[in-house]
Every structure is written in structure tokens, then in C-alpha cells.
Amino acid sequence: MPQKLASIKDRIRLSPQFKQGAFQNFSPTPMKPDDVTYYQMLRETFQRPADVRPPMPLPSVKNNLKTLYSEKPVIVWFGHSSYLVHVKGFNILVDPVFSGSASPMSFMIKAFPGADAYTPADMPEIDLMIITHNHYDHLDKKTLAQLKPHTKMIYTALGVGRDLQSCLVKDNNIHELDWWESGEVAPGVMLTSTPARHFSGRGLKRGGSLWSSFVLQIYGYQLFIGGDSGYDSHFKAIGDKYGPFDLVILECGQYNDNWPFIHMKPEETVQAAIDLKGKVLLPVHWAKFALANHPWNESAKRVTASAAARGMKITTPKIGQPVVVGESYPDEPWFLLTPQNSASL
């Protein structure tokens, strides 16, 4: 566990990542290129094309997660960056957002039709919840409040705890990690916070808390939980230190030339998986919310094409369709959904 200091405030102040009053990335990471204005970004946000949302409800697979049991890791994706990891009766829930919105105002950034097939009531008892950072599409207080009675322990990035106090924390069950710090969650379960290239903030102030990826070592398996990140050299550093990984779960969606440093293009996602020494790539951060202007399924098309060209095994499950590490990697191109072929998908 990280060294016990007097307070979270002390740990933030002493963090190597905290400089000039805010957390920083390893590499300089401007929010936008110099030739892009905030007015241009705002204008494009309110002029998104129709195809940022699917033409009809997304298909899904509904399972009883409360009776799920497997000796091998099972990952059940709920759209965007929310997913369950189950191994041998141990349940880990990552960045759950089930409120139907990824915004402080519920009428904005609504979930796609069909993407809310699962709710907090469908979740099993949660042994460990992981919150990668405090953005609204990853930390949903309404969802967390509903899951509070069923969540034993929370691990998150340093400084995020203040956002969890009102909705999730009980009995001092939260653990905040700086980059490269580790915690033994349970016998045979180790979690390490690792770098990401992103930012934090739930209002005008940015950088008050850290953003993290995580290495999950569980019962002999190695999984990488990517959170949000632009591409950079940290993926290779993590791969050299902790790889190879049985599965890497990486963001692949909501990219834009207006913010090229804080989210990856699909081809960069594949390169990151290679840098991490991942055996299989599960792309997430798509198929639920429109946070950028690309077509809703463009990221899936591009990442599968790039993975095929680079020889990277990839799995593209439907929402709710189990991925079983070492056994089952669904790869049906369900994201080629149209009104004409929807019945077959």
C-alpha cells in the first residue's frame, strides 16, 4: 500500500504529478492545438451530424450477473467505459454509468437507445469498484449512490475521493492511489495505478485530482484497465514493467482533431495495445454516448481494420455479451447495424 501520510491533501501536495497547483501529465498536453479556438470547439459541439448516434436501438445480451461464476476472468461490457470483471466469485465494477446521461444536466449527452440494457439493480455484490477519474462519463454520482449498499471497497486515482464522499464512501472503504502505487485488494488480487494522458475536472477547474489507468493482477491473470488516455510513451513503459497482458481494455472513441492529445484515434489504440504487450484488445469508450463528431460506429470499424492489419487479436462484444479470457472472444461485426440488417444482429 502507499505510504500512510497525514492526509490526502498532504499526499496530493507531495505527489510527483502535482505541480503548480494541479496534476500534470508526463508530456506537455494542451487541451487543443494552437490553431483551434474554443469557440470553434463549442460551435462543433452544437452542430454534430446525425450519424453520431445509431439509427436504431443497439442490440444487447442480457445475463443474470448475480449468478455468474467462472474460474477464468469474464468481462461484461455495458457500453462506453463501464464493465464488470468477474473471476472465481470476485466481482470488480469499473466506471459504472447507468443513469442514462453523461452530464450534470440529465437532458444532455443522453445514452443511445438500447445502450441502457443494464441498471444498478442488475449488478452483483461488488467486491471492488474502480473509478479511473472524475469526468461525468466515468463517475456518475446517481449510479454510485444506488450501488453504495452493494459495494465493499473502492480504489481510485489520487484526489478523486472528494467526489465520492457524498455518494459512495462508507466505513473508510476508499483507497486513493498515485501513479505506480499498488494495493493488495484481497489475497491473489493486486491493483496498481499507472499513468494515463488525460485531465480531470467536473466544472471550470481542471487538474484537482489525478486520472489513472490500472494494472489488475488477479488469480494469475494480468488485465489492463485503460481509463481515458491519449497516446504517449507511458503505454510502452507499463508494458515493459507489467506485460504481457492477457487482455487490455482501452478507450477507442470520442476522438477529434480538436483534442488530439487526450483521446486516441483507433489506430493509436491498436499501437497502445501492442506497446502494452497485450494478447487481446477490448476497445471501449464507444456505443453509448456521443461526445465527439465522428459516426457512432466509426471507431469500431477503424480499430478492427487496424488490428487486422497489425496482427492484434481483438474482441468486439455486444453490450452484455461475455468475454472469457483464454476462451471466448466475440468478434461479430454487430456495429454494422442498419435498419435493413438489424433483425440478423
Sequence and secondary structure as in RCSB ss.txt:
>XXXX:A:sequence
MPQKLASIKDRIRLSPQFKQGAFQNFSPTPMKPDDVTYYQMLRETFQRPADVRPPMPLPSVKNNLKTLYSEKPVI
VWFGHSSYLVHVKGFNILVDPVFSGSASPMSFMIKAFPGADAYTPADMPEIDLMIITHNHYDHLDKKTLAQLKPH
TKMIYTALGVGRDLQSCLVKDNNIHELDWWESGEVAPGVMLTSTPARHFSGRGLKRGGSLWSSFVLQIYGYQLFI
GGDSGYDSHFKAIGDKYGPFDLVILECGQYNDNWPFIHMKPEETVQAAIDLKGKVLLPVHWAKFALANHPWNESA
KRVTASAAARGMKITTPKIGQPVVVGESYPDEPWFLLTPQNSASL
>XXXX:A:secstr
     S HHHHHHH TTEETTEE  SS   SS TT  HHHHHHHHTT  GGGS SS   B    GGG   SS EE
EE STT EEEEETTEEEEES   SSBSSSSTTSSB  TTTT   GGG   BSEEEE   STTT  HHHHHHHGGG
B  EEEETTTHHHHTTTT  TT EEEE TT EEEEETTEEEEEE  S    SSS   SS   EEEEEETTEEEEE
  S    THHHHHHHHH  BSEEEEE S   TTSTTTS  HHHHHHHHHHTTBSEEEEES SS   SSS TTHHH
HHHHHHHHHHT EE    BT  EETTTB     TTS  TTTGGG 
